[in-house]
């Protein structure tokens, strides 16, 4: 892998666009920038790229800030924090961009392009047929004053293009090593739209230069724009914009989804909201996302963010595409759920014990009962939203009606077994897990059943389901009266079924 020059002080940026719910690829990029900054005790700049007025919304902007705070990211400069390079929303920096463009035009680094879309398409098609690169052919690079006047008389609109140098551009990518781009493959490119609004290709490097960014860590999909930006950095240095240095670049591997295709915003599993709604822990989700291109060690997948920060180096980032595996993501989250102390686990479950998630009446919820069962639930959850179905038997007036579970557990002889279990449970002197287990075990033995078979109909009678939390601890928390009442209800149902 490429060596990673790390000049001091390190300044990196995370610069998303507020165009809807953040996706996991964006979060992975934010995580790597954050970890790199924290590892090198550098500065993380959070910048909002919102020059695309048609797609950006204030709602998405607020959602973006909320998502970053939920994930636990902190930033040293940016929205809600401020800093010496404010403002940090590009929509508030338009005067800066206009001034830079004027200087680029004045010094010949940029020019007006009057080509129509139809003309561009025709020339690109001709180039393709001739087996040549189909990028912009420099048609308007050296227009005479007379040609410009003619286009103006026609009423043609123009964009502004940056003039690329006529020599190869070589740079060392911190993830991929040395790369070279030849001029024919990096043609002149647009930096200002016909309506006068600046493009990403301009504002991103201008802000990096002015904000003294030392390292640009971003997705591989932006690799092709890097030689363009390197040329622009050189021009900015010549016209006195920024500190005159070019950042080091590191392009992070693609995140692949189903069918070995690049994970896109349209893929349901890419949505950050999905993980928040399911009750992933931020530390669990980030632990998994860090593994998409990096690892703490070959034999360790579970670690804290502090451990990641301590170990994070760009030399350890793998350039090969990383496949998003939801099952592994869930497994890692479950491990982080189990690592919580019980008090933190109880607090984290709070949202899923209330409307609209909870199916029970609000007044039926018993905090003491939940706290008693919580340690047993914690070892079985994959995501926090699982808590609702695991503890609903405690707070519903009746257990859930799951016909599949009923048919599976209530075999021939279940009625007699349940009557025996009820009698033994009613005689238990101390209502706690061990005596309750002994009672069910004894009843099962009298019917020639081992504990696993004996407790199945009891579990369904109590919870409505064939799987759930440890049965005897559940009975202990549910209490004697409600336990016996539910067995009575199951017996009545069995008797009714036989009568039918």
C-alpha positions in Angstrom: 0.0 0.0 0.0 1.0 3.6 -0.4 2.8 5.4 2.3 0.8 8.2 3.9 2.5 11.5 4.4 1.0 13.1 7.4 2.2 16.7 7.8 1.2 18.6 10.9 -1.3 19.9 11.6 -3.7 17.6 9.9 -6.9 19.2 8.5 -9.6 17.1 6.9 -13.1 17.8 5.8 -16.4 16.0 5.6 -18.6 17.8 3.1 -22.0 16.2 2.3 -24.9 17.6 0.4 -28.2 17.9 2.1 -30.2 15.9 -0.4 -32.2 13.5 1.6 -31.5 10.8 4.2 -27.8 10.1 4.6 -26.6 6.7 3.4 -24.1 4.3 4.9 -21.4 5.0 2.3 -21.5 8.7 3.3 -21.3 7.7 7.0 -18.3 5.4 6.3 -16.6 8.4 4.6 -17.4 10.6 7.6 -16.1 8.0 10.0 -12.8 7.6 8.2 -12.2 11.3 8.1 -13.2 11.7 11.8 -11.0 8.8 12.9 -8.0 10.1 10.9 -8.4 13.6 12.4 -8.7 12.3 15.9 -5.8 9.8 15.5 -3.5 12.6 14.4 -5.0 15.2 16.9 -6.0 17.2 13.9 -9.0 19.3 12.8 -12.2 18.0 11.3 -14.0 20.6 9.2 -17.7 19.9 8.6 -18.8 21.7 5.4 -22.2 21.7 3.7 -22.2 21.6 -0.1 -25.6 23.1 -0.8 -25.1 25.0 -4.1 -27.5 22.7 -5.9 -30.6 24.7 -5.0 -33.0 22.4 -6.9 -32.0 19.3 -4.8 -31.0 20.7 -1.4 -33.6 21.4 1.3 -33.5 22.8 4.8 -35.2 19.7 6.1 -32.4 17.6 4.7 -29.8 19.9 6.2 -31.3 19.6 9.7 -31.6 15.8 9.2 -27.9 15.7 8.3 -26.9 17.6 11.4 -29.1 15.3 13.5 -27.7 12.2 12.0 -24.1 13.3 12.6 -24.9 14.1 16.2 -26.7 10.7 16.7 -23.7 8.9 15.3 -21.6 10.7 17.9 -19.4 12.6 15.5 -18.0 15.9 16.8 -16.3 18.5 14.5 -13.9 21.3 15.2 -15.2 23.8 12.6 -18.6 23.9 10.8 -22.3 24.4 11.4 -23.3 25.0 15.0 -19.6 25.2 15.9 -18.2 28.1 13.8 -14.6 28.6 13.1 -12.0 30.9 11.4 -13.2 29.9 7.9 -16.9 30.6 8.2 -19.4 30.4 6.7 -19.4 26.6 6.3 -22.4 26.4 4.0 -21.5 26.9 0.4 -24.8 28.7 -0.3 -23.4 31.5 1.9 -20.1 31.7 0.1 -21.2 32.8 -3.4 -19.4 36.1 -3.3 -16.1 34.2 -2.7 -16.7 31.9 -5.7 -17.6 34.8 -8.0 -14.4 36.6 -7.1 -12.3 33.4 -7.7 -13.9 32.9 -11.1 -13.2 36.4 -12.2 -9.5 36.0 -11.3 -9.3 32.6 -13.2 -10.9 34.3 -16.3 -8.6 37.3 -16.0 -5.4 35.1 -15.8 -6.5 32.8 -18.6 -7.1 29.7 -16.4 -10.8 29.7 -17.4 -12.8 30.7 -20.5 -16.3 31.0 -21.8 -17.7 28.0 -23.7 -20.6 28.7 -26.0 -21.1 25.1 -27.3 -24.7 23.9 -27.3 -25.7 20.5 -25.9 -26.5 19.3 -29.4 -23.1 20.3 -30.8 -21.3 18.6 -27.9 -23.3 15.4 -28.4 -22.5 15.4 -32.2 -18.7 15.9 -31.6 -18.6 13.3 -28.8 -20.4 10.7 -31.1 -17.9 11.5 -33.9 -15.0 11.0 -31.5 -16.4 7.7 -30.3 -16.8 6.4 -33.9 -13.2 7.5 -34.6 -12.0 5.6 -31.5 -10.9 8.7 -29.7 -11.7 10.0 -26.2 -15.1 11.5 -26.2 -14.6 14.3 -23.6 -14.7 18.0 -24.4 -12.6 18.8 -27.4 -11.5 22.3 -26.5 -13.6 23.9 -29.2 -14.0 27.2 -27.4 -10.5 27.3 -25.9 -9.0 29.9 -28.2 -12.0 31.8 -29.6 -11.3 35.1 -31.2 -13.0 38.3 -30.2 -14.9 38.1 -33.4 -16.1 34.6 -32.8 -17.2 35.5 -29.2 -19.1 38.6 -30.6 -20.9 36.3 -33.1 -22.0 33.9 -30.4 -23.2 36.8 -28.3 -25.2 38.2 -31.2 -26.8 34.7 -31.7 -27.9 35.0 -28.0 -26.0 31.9 -27.0 -25.6 31.2 -23.4 -22.2 30.2 -22.1 -20.7 28.2 -19.3 -17.3 28.7 -17.8 -14.7 26.0 -18.3 -11.4 25.4 -16.6 -8.4 25.1 -18.9 -6.5 21.9 -18.1 -2.8 21.8 -18.6 -1.4 19.9 -21.7 0.7 17.5 -19.7 0.1 14.4 -17.6 -0.9 14.7 -14.0 0.7 12.3 -11.5 -0.1 12.0 -7.8 0.3 9.5 -5.0 -3.1 8.3 -3.8 -2.8 7.4 -0.1 -4.8 4.2 -0.7 -4.0 3.3 -4.2 -0.4 4.4 -4.8 0.9 6.4 -7.7 -1.6 7.3 -10.4 -1.1 9.1 -13.7 -3.8 10.8 -15.9 -3.0 11.9 -19.4 -4.4 15.1 -21.0 -6.6 13.4 -23.5 -8.4 11.6 -20.6 -8.9 14.8 -18.5 -10.4 17.4 -20.8 -11.4 21.0 -19.9 -14.4 20.9 -17.6 -17.2 23.2 -16.5 -16.9 25.2 -13.3 -19.9 27.6 -13.7 -23.3 26.8 -15.1 -25.0 28.9 -17.8 -27.2 30.5 -15.1 -24.1 31.7 -13.2 -24.2 29.2 -10.4 -20.9 27.5 -9.5 -20.4 23.8 -9.8 -19.0 21.2 -7.4 -15.9 21.1 -9.5 -15.1 24.7 -8.5 -16.5 25.2 -5.0 -15.0 22.0 -3.6 -11.3 22.8 -4.4 -11.8 26.5 -3.6 -13.1 25.7 -0.2 -10.4 23.1 0.4 -7.7 25.7 -0.5 -9.2 28.5 1.6 -9.8 26.2 4.6 -6.2 24.8 4.4 -7.3 21.2 4.0 -4.3 18.8 4.2 -6.0 15.5 3.4 -9.0 14.7 1.2 -10.4 11.3 2.1 -13.4 10.4 -0.1 -15.1 7.7 -2.1 -13.5 6.0 -5.2 -16.3 7.4 -7.4 -14.6 10.8 -7.1 -11.2 9.6 -8.2 -11.6 10.8 -11.8 -12.1 14.4 -10.6 -8.8 14.4 -8.7 -6.5 15.4 -11.6 -8.9 18.2 -12.4 -8.7 19.5 -8.9 -5.0 19.2 -8.7 -4.7 21.4 -11.7 -7.2 23.9 -10.2 -5.2 24.0 -6.9 -2.1 25.0 -8.9 -4.1 27.8 -10.6 -5.5 29.0 -7.3 -2.0 29.2 -5.9 -1.0 31.3 -8.9 -3.9 33.8 -8.3 -3.3 34.0 -4.6 -6.3 31.9 -3.3 -5.5 29.7 -0.3 -2.2 28.7 1.1 -0.7 27.4 -2.2 -0.5 23.7 -1.2 -2.3 20.7 -2.7 -3.9 18.3 -0.3 -3.0 14.6 -0.2 -5.7 12.4 -1.6 -7.0 9.0 -0.4 -9.9 7.3 -2.3 -11.8 4.8 -0.2 -13.1 1.6 -1.7 -16.5 1.1 -3.2 -19.2 -0.4 -0.9 -20.9 -3.1 -2.8 -24.5 -4.3 -2.2 -26.6 -7.2 -3.5 -25.6 -8.7 -6.8 -22.1 -7.3 -6.4 -23.3 -3.9 -7.5 -22.2 -0.6 -5.9 -24.5 0.2 -3.0 -26.6 3.2 -4.0 -29.0 5.6 -2.3 -31.8 3.6 -3.9 -30.9 0.4 -2.0 -33.0 0.1 1.1 -30.1 -1.2 3.2 -28.1 2.0 2.4 -30.4 4.3 4.4 -29.1 5.5 7.7 -32.7 6.0 8.9 -33.3 2.2 8.5 -30.7 1.5 11.2 -31.9 4.2 13.5 -35.5 3.0 13.2 -34.5 -0.6 13.9 -32.5 0.4 16.9 -28.9 -0.1 15.9 -26.5 1.4 18.4 -24.3 4.1 16.8 -21.2 2.4 18.1 -22.3 -1.0 16.6 -23.1 0.5 13.2 -19.9 2.4 13.1 -17.9 -0.6 14.2 -19.3 -2.5 11.2 -18.9 0.4 8.7 -15.2 0.7 9.7 -14.7 -2.8 8.5 -15.7 -1.8 5.0 -12.1 -1.2 3.8 -10.2 -1.2 7.1 -9.6 -3.6 10.1 -8.2 -3.3 13.5 -6.5 -6.7 13.2 -7.0 -9.8 11.2 -8.6 -11.7 14.1 -10.8 -9.0 15.7 -14.0 -7.5 14.4 -15.5 -6.1 17.6 -13.9 -2.9 19.0 -14.8 0.6 20.4 -14.5 3.8 18.5 -11.7 4.8 20.9 -9.8 1.7 19.9 -10.4 2.5 16.2 -9.1 6.1 16.6 -5.9 4.8 18.4 -5.1 2.4 15.5 -6.4 4.1 12.4 -3.9 4.6 9.6 -4.6 5.1 5.9 -1.9 2.6 5.1 -4.3 0.0 6.5 -7.1 0.9 4.1 -7.7 -1.8 1.5 -8.4 -0.5 -2.0 -10.5 -3.4 -3.0 -14.3 -3.1 -3.0 -16.0 -4.0 0.3 -19.2 -5.9 0.4 -22.0 -4.7 2.7 -23.2 -7.8 4.7 -26.3 -7.0 6.7 -26.1 -10.2 8.8 -22.6 -9.3 9.9 -23.7 -5.8 10.7 -26.5 -7.2 12.9 -24.1 -9.6 14.6 -21.7 -6.8 15.5 -24.5 -4.6 16.7 -25.7 -7.5 18.9 -22.3 -7.7 20.5 -22.3 -4.0 21.3 -25.8 -4.3 22.8 -24.4 -7.0 25.1 -21.5 -4.8 26.1 -23.7 -2.1 27.5 -24.1 -1.9 31.2 -27.6 -2.8 32.3 -28.5 0.8 33.2 -27.4 2.1 29.8 -29.3 -0.8 28.1 -32.5 0.0 30.0 -32.2 3.7 29.0 -31.5 2.8 25.3 -34.6 0.6 25.1 -36.8 3.5 26.2 -38.1 4.6 22.8 -39.3 1.1 21.9 -41.3 0.7 25.1 -43.6 3.6 24.2 -46.1 4.5 21.5 -46.0 4.0 18.6 -43.8 0.9 19.0 -45.4 -0.6 22.1 -48.6 -2.6 21.5 -49.7 -2.4 25.2 -51.7 0.3 27.0 -49.3 3.0 28.3 -50.6 2.6 31.9 -49.9 -1.2 31.7 -46.2 -0.6 31.5 -44.4 -1.5 34.7 -40.9 0.0 34.9 -39.8 -2.2 37.8 -40.9 -5.3 35.9 -39.0 -4.2 32.8 -35.8 -3.5 34.9 -36.1 -7.0 36.4 -36.3 -8.7 33.0 -33.9 -6.4 31.2 -30.6 -8.3 32.0 -32.2 -11.5 30.5 -33.4 -9.6 27.4 -30.1 -7.9 26.8 -28.3 -11.1 25.9 -30.9 -12.0 23.2 -31.4 -8.7 21.2 -29.9 -8.1 17.8 -31.3 -4.5 17.6 -33.0 -2.5 20.3 -36.4 -2.7 18.5 -36.4 -6.4 19.3 -37.1 -5.5 22.9 -40.8 -4.9 22.2 -41.7 -8.4 21.2 -39.4 -9.9 23.8 -41.2 -8.2 26.8 -44.7 -7.6 25.5 -46.0 -10.6 27.5 -45.4 -8.7 30.7 -47.6 -5.7 29.7 -50.3 -7.1 27.5 -53.6 -8.2 29.0 -53.3 -11.4 27.1 -50.3 -13.0 25.3 -50.0 -12.4 21.5 -52.1 -14.7 19.4 -49.7 -16.6 17.2 -51.5 -19.6 15.7 -48.3 -21.0 14.2 -46.6 -21.1 17.7 -49.8 -22.6 19.2 -50.0 -25.4 16.7 -46.3 -26.2 17.1 -46.4 -26.4 20.9 -49.8 -27.7 21.7 -49.4 -31.3 20.7 -51.5 -34.3 22.0 -51.1 -34.6 25.7 -50.4 -30.8 26.2 -53.6 -30.3 28.1 -52.8 -32.9 30.7 -49.2 -31.6 31.0 -50.4 -28.1 31.5 -52.8 -29.1 34.2 -50.0 -30.9 36.0 -47.7 -27.9 35.5 -50.3 -25.6 36.9 -50.8 -27.7 40.0 -47.1 -27.8 40.7 -46.6 -24.1 40.1 -49.5 -23.2 42.4 -47.8 -25.1 45.1 -44.4 -23.4 44.8 -43.6 -21.7 48.0 -41.0 -19.3 46.8 -41.9 -17.7 43.4 -38.4 -17.5 41.8 -36.8 -19.0 38.8 -35.1 -22.1 40.3 -38.2 -23.5 42.1 -40.3 -22.7 39.1 -37.9 -24.6 36.9 -38.0 -27.6 39.3 -41.8 -27.6 39.2 -42.0 -27.7 35.4 -39.2 -30.3 35.2 -41.0 -32.5 37.7 -44.3 -32.3 35.7 -42.5 -33.1 32.5 -40.8 -36.2 34.0 -44.2 -37.5 35.1 -45.3 -37.3 31.4 -42.0 -38.8 30.1 -40.8 -35.5 28.8 -37.4 -33.7 29.2 -37.4 -30.1 30.2 -37.2 -28.7 26.7 -40.4 -30.5 25.6 -42.2 -29.9 28.8 -41.7 -26.1 28.8 -42.7 -25.5 25.2 -46.5 -25.4 25.8 -45.9 -23.5 29.0 -44.0 -20.8 27.1 -46.7 -20.5 24.5 -49.4 -20.3 27.1 -47.5 -17.5 28.9 -46.0 -15.5 26.0 -47.9 -16.7 22.9 -44.6 -17.6 21.2 -42.3 -20.7 20.9 -39.2 -18.6 21.4 -38.4 -15.8 23.8 -36.6 -14.9 27.0 -35.6 -17.5 29.6 -38.9 -19.0 30.7 -38.5 -19.3 34.4 -37.1 -15.8 34.9 -40.0 -14.6 32.8 -42.5 -16.4 35.1 -40.8 -14.9 38.1 -41.3 -11.4 36.8 -44.8 -12.0 35.5 -45.9 -13.2 39.0 -47.9 -16.1 40.4 -51.4 -14.8 39.7 -50.9 -13.8 36.1 -48.9 -16.9 35.3 -51.7 -19.2 36.6 -54.4 -17.2 34.9 -52.6 -17.6 31.5 -52.3 -21.3 31.9 -56.0 -21.4 32.8 -56.7 -19.5 29.6 -54.7 -21.9 27.5 -56.4 -24.9 29.1 -59.8 -23.4 28.3 -58.7 -22.9 24.7 -57.5 -26.4 24.5 -60.7 -27.7 25.9 -62.6 -25.6 23.4 -60.6 -27.0 20.6 -61.2 -30.6 21.6 -64.9 -29.9 22.1 -65.1 -28.5 18.6 
